[in-house]
């Protein structure tokens, strides 16, 4: 039998013991619950019978309807309880039958007594004879006393059965535990001997083999893992005799592999600085293997001056145990004086008794071509970044030209409503131009700091509409959110329309107030909420912004639902409040800033 199976048998025994004890306790608990329930019902019957006795006496003394009604209810309650009681033993069955019979007789006698009394009330004088009344009352009390006696006996039988059950259950569990513990001990002893004795023999064999006697046989014939291990030891002693020739062959193959992989191999004596290298190591640096001798000092002399400090820090970090392997990219001077990029990888494989490194093995890999490609890619990326900045710069300039043309053209328009259309177009273009201007200035050509953008947009709108701080104060409460160019342009157009409407229409005449612009993250992932509100005169109650002829309001609806894929709410109480929710890719380095522009 395998050791695993033996251990499984050992582990199963305690589990089996616990399971069986648990089942015994479970069934005992169920049985106990039934017995306790029956005992409780018997006690309740006794209580109800006692109360029925009291009600009987009260009725016979007062002969009124109220005690009679209470007696009837109590009688029915006792009957229900008697039908619910379940008994098992012969004695209990007889006792319950007697109790049920007496209960029925009590009902019959009580009905007779009540009918006699009712006839007496109607004028029948038979019940006035006290002897018959006393006979009925006496028989009724005798039956009630019999019921009390039967109830008491039923309770005593239940208590006796409970005591027997407790005793039998305890004895059964104790006997079973003794049997299972004995079986477990016997099994553990047998399994222990089957494992310990072979292990002792195996230990002796190891001591003999480690002493140099490779012809020793362990002679363990068991069919478990220890037997397999002993046979493996026998095979090992056979293979050790041929290990030297296999090692030499392996070294030859390693050299061929390193040569085909264009890797140089070094074996450095850390304490003396002398190194043994393969032929590829020398050829990599332009030397013939026969003319090349490597030492730590010569290696340092060939190292590029700009790499010296970095290489030293990597080496010291490895020696302090901060890294698992020594790995660094460096430049080495070749025989012709050129610089070649080398990936140097090494690991200490031997230490002296003091814990100091003695021997370090590693490889050199030529990565010059990889480095040249990396340099070219960096140059191309830098060139593309310059071109992209120039694109943003030119787009911004074109927007500014269009904005200036609209501004100049509006000066020659006498119609104020038409001039307002030109001004609205100018602010929309400025909101988009500002995005490209910020991208041109930014280090990141794809993301924009929304807080900075909104402050610049508000300043531009205040200049356009000549809004003074005495007339309306603009409060900006925006988290430090970073979003992509597409979302920022769409948000800029929406906010431009909302703020323009508030600046033009919210504070008519000399009315004063404030405009609040806020944007925060919601509790939903990647969801943001934009709120633009004012305490001005508000929008008309009958205006439907989806059906209005205003281009600005229609832009707000379309940009929110189509471009952002978001939703908006309009609140007309205490002015006007637009609340827009949408989802977008979040930025980094998030914090909360608040500024007040007046």
C-alpha positions in Angstrom: 0.0 0.0 0.0 1.3 3.5 -0.9 2.2 5.8 2.0 -0.4 8.2 0.7 -3.1 5.6 1.1 -1.9 4.7 4.5 -2.0 8.3 5.6 -5.4 8.6 4.1 -6.6 5.6 6.1 -5.2 7.2 9.3 -6.8 10.6 8.5 -10.2 9.0 7.7 -10.5 7.2 11.0 -10.9 10.3 13.2 -13.2 11.8 10.6 -15.3 8.7 10.6 -15.4 8.7 14.4 -16.6 12.3 14.4 -19.2 11.6 11.7 -20.6 8.6 13.5 -20.7 10.4 16.9 -22.3 13.4 15.1 -25.0 11.1 13.6 -25.6 9.5 17.0 -25.9 12.9 18.6 -28.2 14.1 15.7 -30.6 11.2 16.1 -30.4 11.4 19.9 -31.2 15.1 19.6 -34.2 14.4 17.4 -35.4 11.7 19.7 -34.9 13.9 22.7 -36.8 16.7 21.0 -39.8 14.5 20.5 -39.7 13.2 24.0 -39.4 16.7 25.4 -42.3 17.9 23.3 -44.4 15.0 24.5 -43.4 15.7 28.1 -44.3 19.4 27.6 -47.7 18.4 26.2 -48.4 16.0 29.1 -47.5 18.8 31.6 -49.8 21.2 29.7 -52.6 18.6 29.9 -52.2 18.3 33.6 -52.3 22.1 33.9 -55.5 22.3 31.8 -57.1 19.4 33.7 -56.4 21.2 37.0 -57.9 24.4 35.6 -60.9 22.4 34.4 -61.4 21.1 37.9 -61.4 24.7 39.2 -63.9 25.8 36.6 -66.2 22.8 37.4 -66.3 23.8 41.1 -66.9 27.4 40.2 -69.8 26.5 37.9 -71.5 24.2 40.5 -71.3 26.9 43.1 -72.5 29.8 41.0 -74.5 28.0 38.2 -74.0 30.8 35.7 -73.3 30.9 32.0 -69.9 32.5 32.1 -68.1 29.6 34.0 -70.0 27.2 31.7 -68.6 28.8 28.6 -65.1 28.9 30.0 -65.5 25.2 31.0 -66.5 24.2 27.5 -63.5 26.0 25.9 -61.2 24.4 28.4 -62.7 21.0 27.8 -62.2 21.4 24.0 -58.6 22.5 24.5 -57.8 19.4 26.6 -59.4 17.2 23.9 -57.2 18.7 21.2 -54.1 18.2 23.4 -55.0 14.6 24.0 -55.3 14.0 20.3 -51.9 15.5 19.6 -50.1 13.4 22.2 -48.1 10.5 20.8 -47.1 7.6 23.0 -45.1 4.5 22.4 -45.0 2.2 25.4 -47.9 -0.1 26.5 -48.2 1.6 29.8 -48.4 5.0 28.2 -51.0 3.8 25.8 -53.2 2.4 28.6 -52.8 5.5 30.6 -53.7 7.8 27.7 -56.7 5.6 26.9 -57.9 5.9 30.6 -57.4 9.6 30.4 -59.3 9.9 27.2 -62.2 7.8 28.6 -62.4 9.8 31.8 -62.3 13.0 29.7 -65.3 11.8 27.6 -67.2 10.8 30.8 -66.5 14.2 32.4 -68.1 15.8 29.3 -71.1 13.6 29.5 -71.6 14.2 33.2 -71.1 18.0 32.8 -73.7 18.1 29.9 -76.2 16.2 32.2 -75.5 18.5 35.0 -76.0 21.6 32.8 -79.2 20.3 31.3 -80.7 19.5 34.7 -79.9 23.0 35.8 -81.5 24.5 32.7 -84.7 22.4 33.1 -84.8 23.6 36.7 -84.7 27.2 35.5 -87.6 26.5 33.2 -89.8 25.2 36.1 -89.0 21.6 36.2 -88.6 20.8 39.9 -86.7 17.5 39.5 -83.3 19.2 40.0 -84.4 20.6 43.3 -83.9 17.2 44.8 -80.4 17.8 46.2 -79.6 14.1 46.3 -79.5 13.8 42.5 -77.5 17.0 42.2 -75.0 15.7 44.7 -74.7 12.4 42.8 -73.9 14.1 39.5 -71.5 16.5 41.2 -69.8 13.6 43.0 -69.4 11.5 39.8 -68.1 14.5 37.9 -65.5 15.2 40.6 -64.5 11.5 40.7 -63.9 11.6 37.0 -61.9 14.8 37.2 -59.7 13.3 40.0 -59.2 10.3 37.8 -58.1 12.5 35.0 -55.6 14.3 37.3 -54.3 10.9 38.4 -53.9 9.7 34.8 -52.1 13.0 33.9 -49.8 12.6 36.8 -49.0 9.1 35.8 -48.4 10.1 32.2 -45.9 12.8 33.3 -44.1 10.3 35.6 -43.8 7.8 32.7 -42.4 10.5 30.4 -39.8 11.6 33.1 -38.8 7.9 33.5 -38.4 7.5 29.8 -36.3 10.6 29.6 -34.0 9.4 32.3 -33.6 6.0 30.6 -32.9 7.8 27.3 -30.2 10.0 28.8 -28.5 6.9 30.4 -28.7 4.7 27.3 -27.4 7.5 25.0 -24.4 8.2 27.2 -23.5 4.5 27.5 -23.8 4.0 23.7 -21.6 7.0 22.9 -19.0 5.9 25.5 -18.9 2.3 24.2 -18.6 3.4 20.6 -15.8 5.9 21.4 -13.8 3.2 23.2 -14.2 0.8 20.3 -13.2 3.5 17.7 -10.2 4.7 19.8 -9.0 1.1 20.1 -9.3 0.5 16.3 -7.5 3.8 15.6 -4.6 2.9 17.9 -4.2 -0.5 16.3 -4.2 1.0 12.8 -1.8 3.8 13.7 0.6 1.3 15.2 0.5 -1.0 12.2 0.9 1.9 9.7 3.7 3.5 11.8 5.7 0.3 11.8 5.3 -0.1 8.0 6.8 3.4 7.5 9.4 3.7 10.3 11.3 0.5 9.8 12.0 1.0 6.0 13.0 4.7 6.8 15.5 3.4 9.3 17.0 1.1 6.7 17.0 3.9 4.1 18.9 6.2 6.6 21.6 3.5 7.1 21.9 3.1 3.3 22.4 6.8 2.8 25.2 6.9 5.4 27.0 4.0 3.6 26.6 5.5 0.1 27.7 9.0 1.2 30.8 7.3 2.6 31.8 6.3 -1.0 30.5 2.7 -1.2 28.5 2.9 -4.5 28.1 -0.9 -4.5 25.8 -1.0 -1.5 22.2 -2.1 -2.0 19.4 -0.8 0.3 17.4 -4.1 0.1 14.0 -2.5 0.8 11.4 -4.5 -1.1 8.2 -2.7 0.0 5.8 -1.5 -2.7 5.3 2.0 -1.3 7.1 5.2 -1.9 10.0 4.2 0.4 10.5 1.1 -1.6 10.5 3.2 -4.8 13.0 5.6 -3.2 15.3 2.8 -2.2 15.3 1.4 -5.7 16.0 4.9 -7.0 19.0 5.0 -4.7 20.3 1.8 -6.2 19.8 3.2 -9.7 21.6 6.4 -8.6 24.7 4.6 -7.5 24.8 2.9 -10.9 24.5 6.2 -12.8 27.1 8.0 -10.7 29.9 5.9 -12.2 29.0 7.3 -15.6 28.3 10.9 -14.5 31.8 12.3 -15.4 31.5 11.4 -19.0 28.0 12.7 -19.2 29.1 16.0 -17.6 31.9 16.5 -20.1 29.4 15.8 -22.9 27.0 18.3 -21.4 29.7 21.0 -21.2 30.5 20.5 -24.9 26.8 20.9 -25.7 26.6 24.1 -23.6 29.4 25.6 -25.5 27.7 24.9 -28.8 24.5 26.3 -27.5 26.1 29.5 -26.3 27.9 29.9 -29.6 24.7 29.4 -31.6 22.9 32.0 -29.4 25.8 34.4 -29.9 26.4 34.6 -26.1 29.6 35.0 -24.3 30.1 33.0 -21.1 32.3 34.1 -18.2 33.4 32.4 -15.0 34.7 35.1 -12.6 36.7 34.6 -9.5 35.3 37.4 -7.5 38.2 37.5 -5.0 41.1 37.4 -7.4 39.4 39.2 -10.4 40.5 36.5 -12.9 37.9 35.2 -15.3 37.6 32.3 -17.7 35.6 33.1 -20.9 34.5 31.1 -23.9 35.5 31.9 -27.5 32.3 33.8 -28.3 33.0 36.2 -25.4 36.3 37.3 -27.1 34.9 37.3 -30.7 32.0 39.6 -29.5 34.6 42.3 -28.7 36.6 41.8 -31.9 39.4 39.7 -30.3 40.8 36.3 -31.3 40.2 33.8 -28.5 43.9 33.0 -28.5 45.0 36.6 -27.8 42.3 37.5 -25.3 42.7 37.2 -21.5 39.9 38.6 -19.3 40.3 40.0 -15.8 38.0 42.3 -13.7 40.5 45.2 -14.2 40.6 44.9 -17.9 36.8 44.6 -18.0 36.5 47.9 -16.1 39.0 49.6 -18.5 36.9 48.7 -21.5 33.7 50.0 -19.8 32.2 53.3 -21.1 32.9 56.1 -18.6 29.2 57.2 -18.6 28.2 53.6 -17.5 30.6 53.2 -14.7 28.5 54.6 -11.8 25.3 52.9 -13.0 27.0 49.5 -13.4 28.6 49.8 -10.0 25.3 50.5 -8.3 23.6 47.5 -9.9 26.5 45.3 -8.9 26.5 46.5 -5.3 22.7 46.1 -5.1 23.0 42.5 -6.2 25.8 41.8 -3.7 23.6 43.3 -0.9 20.9 40.9 -1.8 18.5 43.5 -3.1 18.1 41.7 -6.5 18.0 38.0 -7.3 20.3 38.3 -10.3 22.9 40.8 -11.6 21.6 42.2 -14.8 22.7 45.5 -16.5 23.0 47.0 -20.0 26.4 48.6 -20.6 28.8 49.6 -23.3 32.2 47.9 -23.9 35.0 49.2 -26.1 35.9 46.7 -28.9 39.4 46.0 -30.2 38.9 48.6 -33.0 37.9 51.3 -30.4 34.1 51.2 -31.2 31.5 51.0 -28.5 29.2 48.0 -28.4 26.1 47.6 -26.2 26.3 44.5 -24.0 23.6 42.8 -21.8 25.6 41.5 -18.8 23.8 38.8 -16.7 25.5 37.1 -13.7 24.9 35.1 -10.5 27.1 34.2 -7.6 27.3 30.4 -7.4 29.9 29.9 -4.7 30.7 31.4 -1.3 33.5 30.9 1.2 33.0 29.9 4.8 32.7 33.5 5.8 29.8 34.1 3.5 31.8 36.1 1.0 31.2 35.5 -2.8 33.9 33.5 -4.5 32.6 32.5 -7.9 30.3 34.3 -10.3 28.9 32.8 -13.6 27.3 34.9 -16.2 26.7 35.7 -19.9 27.4 38.6 -22.3 24.8 39.2 -25.1 25.4 41.7 -27.9 22.3 44.0 -28.0 23.8 46.8 -30.2 21.3 46.2 -32.9 18.4 46.4 -30.4 19.7 49.6 -29.0 20.1 51.2 -32.4 16.5 50.3 -33.2 15.4 51.7 -29.9 17.2 55.0 -30.7 15.5 55.2 -34.1 12.1 54.6 -32.6 12.6 57.3 -30.0 13.7 59.8 -32.7 10.6 58.9 -34.7 8.3 59.4 -31.7 9.9 62.7 -30.9 9.4 63.8 -34.6 5.8 62.7 -34.6 5.2 64.6 -31.3 6.6 67.8 -32.9 4.3 67.3 -35.9 1.3 66.7 -33.7 2.0 69.8 -31.7 2.3 71.8 -34.9 -1.1 70.4 -36.0 -2.7 71.5 -32.8 -1.0 74.9 -33.1 -2.3 75.4 -36.7 -5.8 74.2 -35.8 -5.8 76.7 -33.0 -4.6 79.5 -35.3 -7.3 78.6 -37.9 -10.0 78.7 -35.2 -8.7 82.1 -34.1 -8.7 83.4 -37.6 -12.4 82.2 -38.0 -13.3 83.8 -34.7 -11.6 87.1 -35.7 -13.4 87.1 -39.0 -16.8 86.6 -37.3 -16.0 89.4 -34.8 -15.0 91.8 -37.6 -18.1 90.9 -39.7 -20.4 91.4 -36.7 -19.3 95.0 -36.5 -20.9 95.8 -39.8 -24.2 94.2 -38.9 -26.9 96.6 -37.6 -29.4 93.9 -36.6 -28.7 93.1 -32.9 -30.3 89.6 -33.2 -28.1 88.8 -36.2 -25.0 90.2 -34.4 -25.9 87.9 -31.4 -25.8 84.9 -33.7 -22.3 85.8 -34.9 -21.2 86.3 -31.3 -22.6 82.9 -30.3 -20.7 81.3 -33.2 -17.6 83.1 -32.1 -17.8 81.7 -28.5 -18.3 78.2 -29.7 -15.2 78.4 -31.9 -13.2 79.8 -29.0 -14.3 76.9 -26.8 -12.9 74.5 -29.3 -9.8 76.6 -30.1 -8.9 76.7 -26.4 -8.7 72.8 -26.3 -6.1 72.8 -29.1 -4.2 75.6 -27.5 -3.9 73.7 -24.2 -2.8 70.5 -26.0 -0.1 72.6 -27.8 1.2 73.8 -24.5 0.8 70.5 -22.6 3.2 67.6 -22.2 0.4 65.1 -22.8 -1.0 65.4 -26.3 -4.1 63.3 -25.6 -5.5 64.4 -22.2 -6.6 67.8 -20.8 -6.9 69.1 -17.3 -10.6 70.0 -17.2 -10.3 72.4 -14.2 -7.7 74.6 -16.0 -9.7 74.5 -19.3 -12.9 75.6 -17.6 -11.3 78.5 -15.9 -9.9 79.8 -19.2 -13.2 79.2 -20.9 -15.1 81.3 -18.2 -12.5 84.1 -18.5 -13.1 84.2 -22.3 -16.9 84.3 -21.9 -16.7 87.0 -19.3 -14.7 89.1 -21.7 -17.0 88.4 -24.6 -20.2 89.3 -22.7 -18.5 92.0 -20.6 -19.9 90.4 -17.4 -18.7 92.3 -14.3 -18.2 90.8 -10.8 -20.6 93.3 -9.3 -23.5 92.0 -11.5 -22.9 88.3 -11.3 -20.3 86.1 -9.5 -19.2 82.9 -11.2 -18.2 80.0 -8.8 -16.2 77.1 -10.3 -16.1 73.9 -8.3 -14.4 71.2 -10.4 -12.4 68.2 -9.4 -8.9 67.8 -10.9 -10.3 65.6 -13.7 -8.2 64.7 -16.8 -10.2 63.7 -19.9 -9.5 63.1 -23.6 -9.8 65.7 -26.3 -13.1 64.4 -27.7 -14.9 64.6 -24.4 -13.4 68.0 -23.5 -14.5 69.6 -26.9 -18.0 68.3 -26.4 -18.1 69.4 -22.8 -16.7 72.8 -23.8 -19.5 73.4 -26.3 -22.2 72.4 -23.7 -20.7 74.6 -21.0 -20.3 77.4 -23.4 -24.0 77.3 -24.3 -25.1 77.0 -20.7 -22.9 79.9 -19.4 -23.7 82.1 -22.4 -27.4 81.7 -21.8 -27.0 82.5 -18.0 -24.8 85.5 -18.7 -27.2 86.9 -21.3 -30.6 86.2 -19.9 -30.5 85.2 -16.2 -29.8 88.7 -14.7 -31.9 91.2 -16.7 -31.7 94.8 -15.9 -29.9 95.5 -12.6 -30.6 92.1 -11.2 -27.6 90.5 -9.4 -26.8 86.9 -8.5 -24.4 84.1 -9.0 -23.6 81.3 -11.5 -22.3 78.0 -10.3 -20.3 75.6 -12.5 -19.4 72.3 -10.8 -18.2 68.9 -12.0 -17.5 65.9 -9.9 -17.3 62.1 -10.0 -20.4 60.1 -9.0 -20.4 56.9 -7.0 -20.7 54.9 -10.3 -17.4 53.9 -11.9 -16.2 56.3 -14.6 -19.3 58.5 -14.3 -19.2 62.3 -14.0 -21.8 64.9 -13.2 -21.8 68.4 -14.6 -24.0 71.0 -12.9 -24.5 74.6 -14.2 -27.0 76.7 -12.2 -28.0 80.3 -11.6 -30.4 82.1 -9.3 -31.6 84.4 -12.0 -35.1 84.8 -13.5 -35.2 81.2 -14.8 -36.6 79.7 -18.0 -40.3 80.0 -18.7 -42.4 77.1 -17.4 -44.0 76.4 -20.7 -40.7 76.2 -22.6 -39.8 72.7 -23.9 -36.1 72.7 -24.6 -36.5 69.7 -27.0 -38.9 71.6 -29.1 -37.5 75.1 -28.8 -36.1 77.0 -31.8 -33.0 78.0 -29.9 -29.9 76.5 -31.5 -28.0 76.7 -28.2 -30.6 74.6 -26.3 -30.9 72.1 -29.1 -27.1 71.8 -29.1 -27.1 71.1 -25.4 -29.6 68.2 -25.8 -27.9 66.7 -28.9 -24.3 66.9 -27.5 -25.4 65.4 -24.2 -27.3 62.5 -25.5 -25.6 61.8 -28.8 -21.9 62.8 -28.3 -21.5 62.0 -24.6 -24.2 59.3 -24.4 -25.4 60.9 -21.2 -28.6 62.2 -19.6 -29.6 65.7 -18.4 -32.2 67.1 -15.9 -33.6 70.6 -15.8 -34.7 72.2 -12.5 -36.6 75.5 -12.8 -36.9 76.2 -9.1 -34.9 79.2 -7.7 -33.5 80.0 -11.2 -32.3 77.4 -13.6 -30.2 74.3 -13.0 -28.9 71.9 -15.7 -27.6 68.6 -14.3 -25.8 66.3 -16.9 -24.4 62.9 -16.2 -22.1 60.9 -18.5 -19.4 58.2 -18.5 -15.8 58.8 -19.7 -12.3 57.4 -19.2 -10.9 58.8 -16.0 -7.5 60.6 -15.6 -4.9 60.3 -12.9 -3.6 62.4 -9.9 -7.1 63.3 -8.9 -7.8 65.9 -6.2 -10.4 68.5 -5.5 -9.9 72.2 -6.2 -12.3 75.1 -5.8 -11.9 78.7 -7.1 -14.1 81.7 -7.2 -13.9 84.1 -10.1 -15.4 87.5 -9.7 
